[in-house]
Amino acid sequence: MNPTIQLEQRYCAHNYAPLPVVLVRGEGVYVWDDQGKRYLDMMSAYSAVSHGHCHPRLVRALSEQAARLAVVSRAFYSDRLAPFLQRLCDITGFDMALPMNSGAEAVETALKAARKWAYTVKGVAPERAEIIACDGNFHGRTIAVVGLSSEPQYREGFGPFPPGMKRVAYGDAAALEAAITPDTAAFLVEPIQGEGGIVIPPVGYLAECARICKKYNVLLICDEIQTGMARTGALFACSHDGVKPDGVVLGKALGGGLLAVSAFLARREVMEVFQPGDHGSTFGGNPLASAVALEAVNVMLEDRYAERAAELGDYFLGRLREINSPLIREARGKGLLIGLEVDTVRVSARALCEALMQRGILSKETHHTVVRFAPPLVITRQQIDNALDQIQDTLQAFTVS
Ligand SMILES: *Cc1c(COP(=O)(O)O)cnc(C)c1O
């Protein structure tokens, strides 16, 4: 076995089952392994690397800021945080933002905001606030957040979970309406379920949820950690349905593929529940993260990532659907968030990923049934064509063998 893999297995917790490849370098859509072999990255670190690996403008922003001032904590002001959050609010239309690091932390922040809003603004009795999420959701791995999950493996062995959490069927607005009570603080939803298997709800679902939430004075909070930042062909996926939620959670690509940067954004009325000392993060909003994330937002807008994702995603999905293979159950997606659901009686999604890896395409299965194709948004049509040839050949090889 590769000694690096052996060493990692010895010293790192086994909470992942990585594909057997050791990556040492990246540039744009490509990464290289320790043998010098090049791969097209169709995984993009679960969409965190939308800008491609080591984007020169982002590396420059990172190194310049790292040499000037990196971390001060929010015990003080820095000259980098406000311009970043101002830009973020400008492009999303929200009033205020709370910066964190990982996605799960920003989701926790949203849940805390929703609960406190329920008590202080909506008038829910103490300790009664409820959060509603969806079956099949993925919002991260903290205890409260896996308490919302319907995935047995994410929960087993980690209970007890905080009360006041419930779930409804995804894509079913009537189920949401039926679950709402006077104690409901918020409905937390992904516009498209990424980890759930690239599950796209019916057109108009989110708009209907928004109407229901407004009717019952429930906050609509969209988790756009994976779908935001242009991934699905719009800056934020909720705008496909013309929806302006009460709050949104961002992460992943917000850090430009270089750092962990996340944020919860909301209307003033919601964000104002936070008083000094209520909530915090040592690293959240640090000058280094702020400088990189601001540049990541600027690059995304200037290089028209949303238009690229829309156009190239349509092309990619269209060509995937033309592949005639008995192994494919469905190809679906929006923008460059694409899933290929395989017939697991014939082939496991994992085996397909391993075979694709042999041919220089990196991806990862989700839920044993879906192979995800979410390349950096800087990918070209030519590179997509090359990938499609490899995908087609790989499927072909499984069919004949
Ligand atoms: C990845 C992801 C998260 C969790 O983000 P982390 O940075 O891994 O904590 C939450 N929600 C969605 C929709 C995600 O895709």
The ligand as an ORCA input file, in Angstrom:
! r2SCAN-3c Opt
* xyz 0 1
  C     -21.103     20.876      3.254
  C     -22.413     21.340      3.716
  C     -22.615     21.759      5.054
  C     -21.553     21.643      6.119
  O     -20.420     22.403      5.845
  P     -19.050     22.074      6.650
  O     -18.118     23.151      6.189
  O     -18.616     20.701      6.209
  O     -19.363     22.125      8.092
  C     -23.866     22.234      5.402
  N     -24.852     22.315      4.508
  C     -24.704     21.930      3.213
  C     -25.852     22.070      2.264
  C     -23.484     21.408      2.783
  O     -23.351     20.986      1.528
*
